[in-house]
Amino acid sequence: MSASDKPNEFLSTSQYLHSAIDGEGDAKVSCSVKGSSSFTFSGRISSGGKVLELSDGVLSNNMTGTARVLVANSSQFSNALASPAADCTIKVVTNSKGVQVKSGSLWAEFSCVSVEQQPSFGCGTSGVFVLENCTE
C-alpha cells in the first residue's frame, strides 16, 4: 500500500494515534510550556518530512488562546504553510482526567482560518497536538 492509498485519518481529543519521540528514528521534537494559571508555549515536531510548528503561543486562564502555526510536508509542498500572525485559535483539551495543561505539558486543539504559502496560495487548517516533557 502506498502513502496515497492510505485512508484519511481523523485525530481526536480523546486519543492520539501517532507519537514522535525526540531522537527515535528521524523524529525531532522540542517544546516549551510555561505557566500555572495562564501559559506561554511553543513547539516543533518533525518526522518523515512532516512538520508542525507552534510559536508565540499564549493561553489565558480560561484555557483558550492563540499561536502562530506552520505546517509542512516535504513530499507535498515546496514550502511550508504558515499563519500570517499568531492568530490561530488554541483550545486546551479537557477529558476524564481534567484540563490537559500544566507547566511542561499541553494537549490542545488548533484551528487556523488561514495558513499561507507566498505569493498566492492559502487554506485553513486544524488539528490536535500533544506536547509532553517540555522545558518549563
N, CA, C and O atoms as a DFTB+ gen file, in Angstrom:
544 C
 N C O
     1  1       0.854      -1.169       0.000
     2  2       0.000       0.000       0.000
     3  2       0.899       1.232       0.000
     4  3       1.774       1.357       0.857
     5  1       0.700       2.119      -0.928
     6  2       1.485       3.353      -0.956
     7  2       0.847       4.393      -0.048
     8  3      -0.297       4.240       0.380
     9  1       1.599       5.457       0.243
    10  2       1.094       6.522       1.120
    11  2      -0.183       7.125       0.560
    12  3      -1.060       7.526       1.326
    13  1      -0.306       7.198      -0.761
    14  2      -1.504       7.798      -1.352
    15  2      -2.721       6.881      -1.247
    16  3      -3.848       7.336      -1.442
    17  1      -2.511       5.580      -0.938
    18  2      -3.620       4.639      -0.793
    19  2      -4.170       4.580       0.628
    20  3      -5.211       3.968       0.864
    21  1      -3.479       5.209       1.575
    22  2      -3.919       5.166       2.960
    23  2      -5.184       5.998       3.126
    24  3      -5.288       7.080       2.549
    25  1      -6.144       5.511       3.902
    26  2      -7.346       6.313       4.155
    27  2      -6.998       7.523       5.020
    28  3      -6.034       7.490       5.785
    29  1      -7.783       8.585       4.895
    30  2      -7.581       9.761       5.742
    31  2      -7.756       9.368       7.196
    32  3      -8.611       8.547       7.528
    33  1      -6.957       9.946       8.048
    34  2      -7.056       9.705       9.479
    35  2      -7.635      10.939      10.134
    36  3      -7.285      12.061       9.766
    37  1      -8.496      10.752      11.079
    38  2      -9.074      11.856      11.814
    39  2      -8.674      11.709      13.274
    40  3      -9.190      10.852      13.991
    41  1      -7.759      12.549      13.698
    42  2      -7.325      12.531      15.083
    43  2      -8.382      13.218      15.918
    44  3      -9.145      14.043      15.415
    45  1      -8.428      12.882      17.181
    46  2      -9.442      13.481      18.042
    47  2      -8.832      13.850      19.381
    48  3      -7.678      13.533      19.671
    49  1      -9.630      14.523      20.185
    50  2      -9.160      14.916      21.513
    51  2      -9.257      13.784      22.526
    52  3      -8.828      13.947      23.668
    53  1      -9.811      12.640      22.132
    54  2      -9.921      11.529      23.070
    55  2      -8.758      10.543      22.949
    56  3      -8.544       9.732      23.851
    57  1      -8.004      10.601      21.848
    58  2      -6.855       9.724      21.692
    59  2      -5.919      10.299      20.654
    60  3      -6.338      11.027      19.754
    61  1      -4.661       9.969      20.785
    62  2      -3.757      10.323      19.704
    63  2      -3.187       9.051      19.118
    64  3      -2.821       8.122      19.837
    65  1      -3.118       9.026      17.785
    66  2      -2.767       7.812      17.069
    67  2      -1.272       7.684      16.791
    68  3      -0.769       6.578      16.594
    69  1      -0.572       8.794      16.774
    70  2       0.842       8.786      16.421
    71  2       1.626       9.503      17.502
    72  3       1.114      10.412      18.155
    73  1       2.848       9.096      17.683
    74  2       3.717       9.839      18.583
    75  2       5.068       9.995      17.915
    76  3       5.518       9.127      17.166
    77  1       5.697      11.108      18.199
    78  2       7.052      11.371      17.726
    79  2       7.879      11.666      18.965
    80  3       7.622      12.639      19.674
    81  1       8.861      10.835      19.221
    82  2       9.709      10.998      20.392
    83  2      11.082      11.444      19.910
    84  3      11.699      10.806      19.057
    85  1      11.541      12.546      20.472
    86  2      12.801      13.136      20.043
    87  2      13.916      12.098      20.036
    88  3      14.175      11.434      21.040
    89  1      14.572      11.970      18.882
    90  2      15.698      11.056      18.754
    91  2      15.344       9.659      18.302
    92  3      16.239       8.890      17.953
    93  1      14.056       9.296      18.295
    94  2      13.665       7.970      17.795
    95  2      13.460       8.074      16.289
    96  3      12.669       8.891      15.817
    97  1      14.176       7.241      15.542
    98  2      14.109       7.321      14.083
    99  2      14.573       8.699      13.639
   100  3      15.602       9.193      14.101
   101  1      13.814       9.318      12.745
   102  2      14.184      10.660      12.283
   103  2      13.402      11.753      13.011
   104  3      13.417      12.907      12.582
   105  1      12.721      11.410      14.102
   106  2      11.888      12.383      14.821
   107  2      12.738      13.396      15.587
   108  3      13.731      13.061      16.233
   109  1      12.301      14.638      15.484
   110  2      12.901      15.721      16.252
   111  2      11.763      16.481      16.908
   112  3      10.838      16.933      16.233
   113  1      11.830      16.622      18.225
   114  2      10.777      17.289      18.980
   115  2      11.433      18.255      19.958
   116  3      12.378      17.898      20.661
   117  1      10.923      19.475      19.993
   118  2      11.347      20.433      21.009
   119  2      10.125      21.236      21.414
   120  3       9.273      21.532      20.576
   121  1      10.028      21.591      22.687
   122  2       8.858      22.331      23.135
   123  2       9.124      23.034      24.451
   124  3      10.049      22.699      25.191
   125  1       8.282      24.020      24.718
   126  2       8.317      24.769      25.963
   127  2       6.881      25.081      26.353
   128  3       6.115      25.603      25.543
   129  1       6.513      24.766      27.584
   130  2       5.193      25.118      28.135
   131  2       5.462      25.669      29.523
   132  3       5.933      24.954      30.407
   133  1       5.159      26.955      29.708
   134  2       5.470      27.629      30.972
   135  2       4.232      28.314      31.518
   136  3       3.481      28.946      30.774
   137  1       4.020      28.187      32.831
   138  2       2.938      28.894      33.482
   139  2       2.263      28.069      34.547
   140  3       2.682      26.953      34.857
   141  1       1.194      28.645      35.110
   142  2       0.390      27.930      36.102
   143  2      -1.101      28.181      35.877
   144  3      -1.849      27.223      35.680
   145  1      -1.555      29.424      35.898
   146  2      -2.971      29.679      35.586
   147  2      -3.131      30.183      34.154
   148  3      -4.166      29.948      33.531
   149  1      -2.137      30.864      33.635
   150  2      -2.057      31.196      32.214
   151  2      -0.696      30.691      31.741
   152  3       0.211      30.499      32.551
   153  1      -0.551      30.475      30.440
   154  2       0.630      29.790      29.923
   155  2       1.162      30.447      28.660
   156  3       0.423      31.099      27.922
   157  1       2.453      30.266      28.425
   158  2       3.075      30.544      27.136
   159  2       3.625      29.212      26.641
   160  3       4.028      28.366      27.440
   161  1       3.642      29.027      25.320
   162  2       4.124      27.748      24.794
   163  2       4.660      27.905      23.380
   164  3       4.337      28.855      22.667
   165  1       5.487      26.947      23.003
   166  2       5.983      26.813      21.639
   167  2       6.370      25.355      21.454
   168  3       6.601      24.640      22.429
   169  1       6.440      24.920      20.214
   170  2       6.839      23.545      19.954
   171  2       7.115      23.300      18.491
   172  3       6.586      23.989      17.619
   173  1       7.942      22.320      18.233
   174  2       8.229      21.904      16.856
   175  2       8.333      20.386      16.861
   176  3       9.114      19.805      17.615
   177  1       7.532      19.753      16.008
   178  2       7.527      18.301      15.858
   179  2       7.819      18.019      14.398
   180  3       7.115      18.522      13.522
   181  1       8.845      17.224      14.117
   182  2       9.141      16.852      12.731
   183  2       9.478      15.371      12.663
   184  3      10.192      14.836      13.512
   185  1       8.947      14.724      11.636
   186  2       9.203      13.304      11.419
   187  2       8.763      12.957      10.004
   188  3       7.686      13.363       9.567
   189  1       9.586      12.213       9.297
   190  2       9.218      11.759       7.960
   191  2       8.928      12.883       6.989
   192  3       8.092      12.717       6.101
   193  1       9.588      14.020       7.127
   194  2       9.371      15.147       6.230
   195  2       8.175      16.003       6.590
   196  3       7.924      17.015       5.936
   197  1       7.423      15.615       7.630
   198  2       6.261      16.392       8.066
   199  2       6.663      17.236       9.273
   200  3       7.428      16.796      10.131
   201  1       6.128      18.465       9.322
   202  2       6.469      19.387      10.407
   203  2       5.207      20.078      10.895
   204  3       4.361      20.494      10.104
   205  1       5.096      20.192      12.216
   206  2       4.120      21.059      12.862
   207  2       4.914      21.936      13.806
   208  3       5.624      21.441      14.682
   209  1       4.790      23.253      13.624
   210  2       5.497      24.189      14.488
   211  2       4.511      25.190      15.058
   212  3       3.701      25.762      14.329
   213  1       4.585      25.396      16.356
   214  2       3.734      26.349      17.064
   215  2       4.652      27.377      17.709
   216  3       5.622      27.015      18.376
   217  1       4.352      28.658      17.515
   218  2       5.171      29.699      18.125
   219  2       4.280      30.820      18.641
   220  3       3.115      30.931      18.260
   221  1       4.845      31.645      19.510
   222  2       4.135      32.787      20.094
   223  2       2.816      32.368      20.734
   224  3       1.843      33.121      20.699
   225  1       2.776      31.167      21.320
   226  2       1.550      30.648      21.926
   227  2       1.282      31.233      23.302
   228  3       2.176      31.320      24.144
   229  1       0.030      31.633      23.515
   230  2      -0.414      32.119      24.820
   231  2      -1.778      31.518      25.124
   232  3      -2.629      31.393      24.243
   233  1      -1.970      31.147      26.388
   234  2      -3.254      30.635      26.869
   235  2      -3.666      31.467      28.067
   236  3      -2.862      31.696      28.970
   237  1      -4.908      31.920      28.084
   238  2      -5.408      32.659      29.242
   239  2      -5.928      31.666      30.269
   240  3      -5.905      30.457      30.039
   241  1      -6.395      32.177      31.403
   242  2      -6.862      31.284      32.460
   243  2      -8.166      30.571      32.112
   244  3      -8.595      29.698      32.866
   245  1      -8.815      30.916      30.986
   246  2      -9.993      30.155      30.538
   247  2      -9.592      29.013      29.599
   248  3     -10.453      28.361      29.008
   249  1      -8.283      28.773      29.462
   250  2      -7.702      27.658      28.701
   251  2      -7.937      27.753      27.195
   252  3      -7.979      26.732      26.510
   253  1      -8.088      28.960      26.682
   254  2      -8.098      29.213      25.253
   255  2      -7.040      30.269      24.968
   256  3      -6.639      31.013      25.862
   257  1      -6.596      30.330      23.734
   258  2      -5.581      31.314      23.388
   259  2      -5.293      31.331      21.913
   260  3      -6.129      30.951      21.093
   261  1      -4.092      31.776      21.581
   262  2      -3.681      31.925      20.191
   263  2      -2.233      31.481      20.020
   264  3      -1.470      31.411      20.984
   265  1      -1.871      31.185      18.776
   266  2      -0.492      30.847      18.429
   267  2      -0.314      31.023      16.927
   268  3      -1.288      31.085      16.177
   269  1       0.922      31.101      16.507
   270  2       1.260      31.058      15.086
   271  2       1.525      29.592      14.773
   272  3       2.201      28.908      15.542
   273  1       1.002      29.102      13.655
   274  2       1.138      27.694      13.285
   275  2       1.775      27.581      11.906
   276  3       1.416      28.318      10.988
   277  1       2.714      26.665      11.763
   278  2       3.347      26.344      10.492
   279  2       3.187      24.845      10.271
   280  3       3.438      24.052      11.178
   281  1       2.775      24.458       9.086
   282  2       2.680      23.048       8.727
   283  2       3.444      22.837       7.431
   284  3       3.450      23.703       6.556
   285  1       4.083      21.689       7.314
   286  2       4.830      21.380       6.101
   287  2       4.860      19.875       5.889
   288  3       4.851      19.094       6.840
   289  1       4.894      19.494       4.638
   290  2       5.061      18.102       4.241
   291  2       5.937      18.139       3.008
   292  3       5.464      18.466       1.920
   293  1       7.203      17.810       3.166
   294  2       8.157      17.970       2.070
   295  2       7.793      17.146       0.847
   296  3       8.277      17.429      -0.249
   297  1       6.949      16.131       1.010
   298  2       6.559      15.335      -0.154
   299  2       5.392      15.968      -0.913
   300  3       5.082      15.547      -2.027
   301  1       4.734      16.986      -0.314
   302  2       3.583      17.589      -0.975
   303  2       3.731      19.066      -1.295
   304  3       3.134      19.525      -2.270
   305  1       4.492      19.835      -0.529
   306  2       4.651      21.263      -0.792
   307  2       6.126      21.555      -1.002
   308  3       6.998      20.870      -0.468
   309  1       6.381      22.576      -1.784
   310  2       7.766      23.006      -1.919
   311  2       8.152      23.925      -0.770
   312  3       9.335      24.080      -0.467
   313  1       7.162      24.533      -0.130
   314  2       7.408      25.404       1.025
   315  2       6.355      25.128       2.087
   316  3       5.352      24.462       1.829
   317  1       6.593      25.640       3.267
   318  2       5.647      25.462       4.367
   319  2       4.462      26.398       4.226
   320  3       4.536      27.429       3.558
   321  1       3.367      26.019       4.869
   322  2       2.198      26.877       5.005
   323  2       2.219      27.421       6.426
   324  3       2.358      26.653       7.378
   325  1       2.081      28.736       6.584
   326  2       2.170      29.337       7.914
   327  2       1.078      30.380       8.091
   328  3       0.703      31.071       7.144
   329  1       0.573      30.486       9.312
   330  2      -0.383      31.547       9.601
   331  2       0.372      32.875       9.547
   332  3       1.516      32.958       9.994
   333  1      -0.263      33.908       9.002
   334  2       0.433      35.183       8.842
   335  2       0.800      35.847      10.174
   336  3       1.719      36.664      10.224
   337  1       0.096      35.505      11.236
   338  2       0.357      36.072      12.562
   339  2      -0.008      35.019      13.600
   340  3      -0.425      33.914      13.253
   341  1       0.148      35.363      14.869
   342  2      -0.224      34.444      15.939
   343  2      -1.725      34.555      16.176
   344  3      -2.173      34.977      17.242
   345  1      -2.502      34.160      15.145
   346  2      -3.954      34.322      15.228
   347  2      -4.728      33.019      15.075
   348  3      -5.940      33.042      14.860
   349  1      -4.044      31.886      15.182
   350  2      -4.742      30.603      15.189
   351  2      -5.328      30.391      16.588
   352  3      -4.707      30.743      17.591
   353  1      -6.513      29.820      16.640
   354  2      -7.195      29.578      17.912
   355  2      -6.669      28.288      18.544
   356  3      -6.537      27.265      17.873
   357  1      -6.374      28.351      19.829
   358  2      -5.905      27.194      20.593
   359  2      -6.911      26.936      21.712
   360  3      -7.320      27.863      22.411
   361  1      -7.306      25.680      21.879
   362  2      -8.235      25.304      22.943
   363  2      -7.686      24.060      23.637
   364  3      -7.498      23.021      23.005
   365  1      -7.431      24.171      24.932
   366  2      -6.887      23.059      25.710
   367  2      -7.919      21.945      25.797
   368  3      -9.104      22.206      26.009
   369  1      -7.474      20.709      25.635
   370  2      -8.340      19.540      25.742
   371  2      -8.722      19.322      27.211
   372  3      -7.881      19.406      28.105
   373  1      -9.991      19.046      27.434
   374  2     -10.481      18.617      28.739
   375  2     -11.091      17.240      28.553
   376  3     -11.975      17.057      27.716
   377  1     -10.623      16.270      29.331
   378  2     -11.165      14.917      29.227
   379  2     -11.427      14.378      30.629
   380  3     -11.484      15.149      31.587
   381  1     -11.584      13.083      30.758
   382  2     -11.916      12.488      32.058
   383  2     -10.834      12.737      33.111
   384  3     -11.099      12.632      34.309
   385  1      -9.625      13.062      32.671
   386  2      -8.531      13.361      33.603
   387  2      -8.444      14.855      33.910
   388  3      -7.556      15.279      34.650
   389  1      -9.349      15.657      33.355
   390  2      -9.358      17.089      33.628
   391  2      -8.759      17.897      32.497
   392  3      -8.627      17.415      31.372
   393  1      -8.397      19.141      32.811
   394  2      -7.794      20.053      31.844
   395  2      -6.362      19.596      31.579
   396  3      -5.597      19.376      32.518
   397  1      -6.000      19.455      30.318
   398  2      -4.717      18.856      29.961
   399  2      -3.641      19.900      29.651
   400  3      -3.109      19.959      28.543
   401  1      -3.339      20.713      30.649
   402  2      -2.214      21.645      30.538
   403  2      -1.607      21.839      31.920
   404  3      -2.314      21.968      32.919
   405  1      -0.292      21.856      31.951
   406  2       0.474      22.192      33.151
   407  2       1.854      22.593      32.659
   408  3       2.193      22.370      31.497
   409  1       2.629      23.168      33.520
   410  2       3.974      23.544      33.126
   411  2       4.703      22.305      32.605
   412  3       4.823      21.311      33.322
   413  1       5.185      22.357      31.377
   414  2       5.891      21.229      30.767
   415  2       5.040      20.332      29.895
   416  3       5.580      19.425      29.261
   417  1       3.704      20.545      29.831
   418  2       2.826      19.637      29.094
   419  2       1.570      20.351      28.604
   420  3       0.985      21.161      29.324
   421  1       1.157      20.042      27.362
   422  2      -0.033      20.652      26.777
   423  2      -0.647      19.709      25.749
   424  3       0.057      19.167      24.898
   425  1      -1.959      19.516      25.831
   426  2      -2.730      18.754      24.849
   427  2      -3.826      19.704      24.404
   428  3      -4.651      20.119      25.217
   429  1      -3.846      20.056      23.116
   430  2      -4.775      21.090      22.668
   431  2      -5.188      20.893      21.218
   432  3      -4.547      20.173      20.453
   433  1      -6.273      21.554      20.873
   434  2      -6.755      21.645      19.501
   435  2      -6.296      22.984      18.922
   436  3      -6.178      23.969      19.651
   437  1      -6.037      23.020      17.613
   438  2      -5.748      24.293      16.967
   439  2      -6.629      24.438      15.735
   440  3      -7.017      23.453      15.106
   441  1      -6.934      25.674      15.408
   442  2      -7.721      25.980      14.220
   443  2      -7.225      27.299      13.641
   444  3      -7.161      28.313      14.336
   445  1      -6.878      27.269      12.370
   446  2      -6.374      28.462      11.686
   447  2      -7.278      28.775      10.502
   448  3      -7.508      27.927       9.640
   449  1      -7.779      29.980      10.471
   450  2      -8.593      30.413       9.337
   451  2      -7.739      30.428       8.080
   452  3      -8.217      30.107       6.991
   453  1      -6.470      30.802       8.234
   454  2      -5.604      30.897       7.066
   455  2      -4.173      30.512       7.400
   456  3      -3.581      31.035       8.344
   457  1      -3.623      29.593       6.616
   458  2      -2.187      29.352       6.557
   459  2      -1.817      29.589       5.105
   460  3      -2.544      29.178       4.201
   461  1      -0.696      30.246       4.878
   462  2      -0.387      30.717       3.536
   463  2       1.006      30.310       3.094
   464  3       1.926      30.146       3.894
   465  1       1.118      30.153       1.783
   466  2       2.409      29.965       1.145
   467  2       2.506      31.088       0.123
   468  3       1.722      31.142      -0.824
   469  1       3.448      31.965       0.311
   470  2       3.581      33.122      -0.586
   471  2       4.096      32.663      -1.941
   472  3       4.911      31.741      -1.980
   473  1       3.672      33.247      -3.047
   474  2       2.978      34.520      -3.081
   475  2       1.452      34.424      -3.110
   476  3       0.782      35.427      -2.863
   477  1       0.875      33.243      -3.406
   478  2      -0.567      33.298      -3.672
   479  2      -1.384      32.093      -3.247
   480  3      -2.516      31.953      -3.709
   481  1      -0.879      31.216      -2.395
   482  2      -1.644      30.042      -2.014
   483  2      -1.999      30.108      -0.540
   484  3      -1.169      30.498       0.281
   485  1      -3.216      29.735      -0.199
   486  2      -3.614      29.710       1.204
   487  2      -4.785      28.775       1.421
   488  3      -5.519      28.463       0.484
   489  1      -4.961      28.329       2.646
   490  2      -6.087      27.486       3.024
   491  2      -6.220      27.534       4.541
   492  3      -5.402      28.171       5.206
   493  1      -7.207      26.890       5.092
   494  2      -7.358      26.777       6.534
   495  2      -6.820      25.432       6.988
   496  3      -6.629      24.530       6.171
   497  1      -6.577      25.291       8.270
   498  2      -6.119      24.017       8.813
   499  2      -6.549      23.898      10.269
   500  3      -6.776      24.898      10.949
   501  1      -6.656      22.669      10.730
   502  2      -6.979      22.419      12.133
   503  2      -6.426      21.070      12.527
   504  3      -6.100      20.249      11.669
   505  1      -6.319      20.840      13.814
   506  2      -5.800      19.568      14.284
   507  2      -5.693      19.529      15.793
   508  3      -6.186      20.407      16.501
   509  1      -5.038      18.490      16.260
   510  2      -4.828      18.251      17.689
   511  2      -3.345      17.948      17.871
   512  3      -2.752      17.240      17.058
   513  1      -2.743      18.482      18.935
   514  2      -1.344      18.176      19.213
   515  2      -1.163      17.907      20.704
   516  3      -1.943      18.368      21.538
   517  1      -0.116      17.151      21.013
   518  2       0.256      16.863      22.396
   519  2       1.742      17.172      22.525
   520  3       2.557      16.663      21.755
   521  1       2.090      18.002      23.494
   522  2       3.473      18.291      23.828
   523  2       3.707      17.811      25.251
   524  3       2.988      18.214      26.165
   525  1       4.700      16.959      25.448
   526  2       4.991      16.424      26.783
   527  2       6.478      16.506      27.055
   528  3       7.285      16.559      26.127
   529  1       6.839      16.518      28.324
   530  2       8.230      16.570      28.752
   531  2       8.947      17.782      28.171
   532  3      10.098      17.698      27.745
   533  1       8.239      18.916      28.163
   534  2       8.765      20.156      27.602
   535  2       9.559      20.945      28.638
   536  3       9.452      20.700      29.839
   537  1      10.350      21.888      28.160
   538  2      11.005      22.840      29.034
   539  2       9.952      23.616      29.793
   540  3       8.965      24.063      29.210
   541  1      10.153      23.781      31.088
   542  2       9.174      24.516      31.916
   543  2       9.631      25.931      32.142
   544  3       8.944      26.702      32.812
